[in-house]
Amino acid sequence: MENRALAHRYAKALLKLDPTGSVESDVELLHESLHRSRHTIMVFLDPMVLGSVKLAAVRKAFGPMNQKLSDFLDFLQQKNRVDHLPLILAVYLSLRRKERGLLKGHIHSAIPLTPEQIHSIELALGKKLEKHCEFQASVDSRLIGGFTVQIEDTVYDCSVRTQLDGVRSRFLNLAG
């Protein structure tokens, strides 16, 4: 089974287990701690490390957690699916946000954006998508100017390079 489909199935199971979202904050913390460093996630995804060892490390590092989440982790262990936990958590968080009409994404810009500029982009794209948007921002030195917004698998490209490519393409079409 493809990892994304498997993760989606288990994430939906966690949603059904907890329809009120009481585990969401613990899932968010666990997801962030697993992705805090490249080395952590690489070790976690290593098939040579037993799932029981990974789960024991998660429990030790994370400490006390919501009982429903703890039970879910035990369930993943029983099904030998602990290796898929990082993706399951990411899909769960995405589904929970969609339920609430919240989209989280990332803005890549040529220069640092002010909080006001980020908020303006969130409002404009949120209005277009009819959702509430929250974006993190970073500078991408490969951009000439403008910005791109990535929300999951979708990229909205408002970069100068893309605009210039569009103008160039129109001129070439006119020239024949």
C-alpha positions in Angstrom: 0.0 0.0 0.0 1.3 3.5 -0.8 2.5 5.4 2.2 0.2 8.4 1.6 -2.9 6.2 1.3 -1.9 4.3 4.4 -1.2 7.5 6.4 -4.6 8.9 5.3 -6.4 5.8 6.5 -4.7 5.8 9.9 -5.1 9.6 10.3 -8.9 9.2 9.6 -9.0 6.5 12.2 -7.4 8.9 14.7 -10.0 11.5 13.8 -12.8 9.0 14.5 -11.2 8.0 17.7 -11.1 11.7 18.8 -13.9 13.7 17.1 -13.6 16.6 19.5 -9.9 17.2 18.7 -8.6 16.8 22.2 -5.4 15.1 20.9 -4.6 17.8 18.4 -2.2 19.8 20.6 -0.3 16.6 21.6 -0.2 15.5 17.9 1.1 19.0 16.9 3.9 18.8 19.6 4.8 15.2 18.6 4.9 16.1 14.9 7.1 19.1 15.6 9.5 17.2 17.8 9.9 14.4 15.2 10.7 17.0 12.6 12.9 19.2 14.7 16.0 17.9 13.2 16.8 16.0 10.0 18.7 13.4 12.0 15.7 12.7 14.2 13.4 12.0 11.3 16.0 10.0 9.5 16.5 7.7 12.5 12.7 7.5 12.9 12.3 6.4 9.3 15.1 3.9 9.4 13.6 0.4 8.8 16.5 -1.2 10.7 15.3 0.4 14.0 12.4 -1.6 15.5 9.1 0.1 15.8 9.0 -0.8 19.5 12.3 1.0 20.0 11.0 4.1 18.2 7.8 4.1 20.2 9.7 3.7 23.5 11.9 6.7 22.5 8.8 8.8 21.6 7.2 8.0 24.9 10.4 8.8 26.9 11.1 12.0 25.0 7.5 13.2 25.0 6.5 12.2 28.5 2.8 12.1 29.6 0.4 12.4 26.7 -3.3 12.3 26.0 -4.6 8.7 26.7 -6.3 8.5 23.3 -3.0 9.4 21.5 -1.2 6.8 23.7 -3.8 4.2 22.8 -3.4 5.1 19.1 0.4 4.7 19.3 -0.1 1.3 20.8 -2.5 0.4 18.0 0.1 1.5 15.4 2.7 -0.7 17.2 0.3 -3.7 17.1 -0.2 -3.2 13.3 3.5 -2.6 12.7 2.9 0.9 11.4 5.0 3.0 13.7 7.4 3.7 10.8 4.6 5.7 9.2 3.9 7.8 12.3 5.5 11.1 11.0 3.3 11.0 7.8 0.2 9.9 9.7 0.6 12.8 12.1 1.1 15.3 9.2 -2.1 13.9 7.4 -4.1 14.0 10.7 -3.1 17.7 11.3 -4.0 18.5 7.7 -7.4 16.9 7.9 -8.2 18.5 11.3 -7.3 21.9 9.8 -9.5 21.3 6.8 -12.4 20.5 9.2 -12.0 23.9 10.8 -11.5 25.7 7.4 -7.9 26.5 8.3 -5.1 26.3 5.7 -1.5 26.4 6.9 1.3 27.1 4.4 4.6 28.7 3.7 5.5 32.0 1.9 8.9 32.1 0.2 9.9 35.6 -0.7 12.8 37.4 -2.3 13.1 39.7 0.7 12.0 39.4 4.4 8.3 40.2 4.7 6.8 42.2 7.6 4.1 40.7 9.7 1.6 43.1 8.1 2.6 41.9 4.6 2.2 38.3 5.7 -1.2 39.1 7.2 -2.3 40.8 4.0 -1.3 37.8 1.9 -3.1 35.5 4.4 -6.3 37.6 4.1 -6.1 37.9 0.3 -5.6 34.2 -0.3 -8.0 33.3 2.4 -10.7 35.4 0.8 -10.0 33.7 -2.6 -10.0 30.2 -1.1 -12.8 31.0 1.4 -10.7 29.6 4.2 -8.7 31.0 7.1 -5.0 31.0 6.2 -1.9 31.0 8.4 1.6 31.2 6.8 5.1 31.0 7.9 7.6 33.0 5.9 11.2 32.6 4.8 13.5 34.2 2.3 14.4 32.3 -0.8 17.5 33.8 -2.5 16.6 32.1 -5.8 13.7 34.5 -6.3 14.4 37.7 -8.1 11.4 39.4 -6.5 7.9 38.6 -5.4 6.9 35.5 -3.6 5.4 32.0 -3.8 2.9 30.5 -1.4 2.8 26.7 -0.8 -0.2 25.1 0.8 0.3 21.3 1.0 0.8 20.3 -2.7 -0.4 23.5 -4.3 2.0 26.4 -5.1 0.7 29.9 -5.9 3.5 31.6 -7.8 3.6 35.4 -7.6 7.3 35.7 -8.3 8.8 38.2 -10.7 10.5 35.3 -12.7 7.1 33.7 -13.4 5.6 37.1 -14.4 8.6 37.7 -16.7 8.3 34.2 -18.2 4.6 35.0 -18.9 5.5 38.2 -20.7 8.2 36.5 -22.7 5.8 33.7 -23.7 3.2 36.2 -24.9 5.7 38.2 -26.9 7.0 35.0 -28.6 3.4 33.9 -29.4 2.7 37.4 -31.0 6.0 37.2 -32.9 4.9 33.8 -34.3 
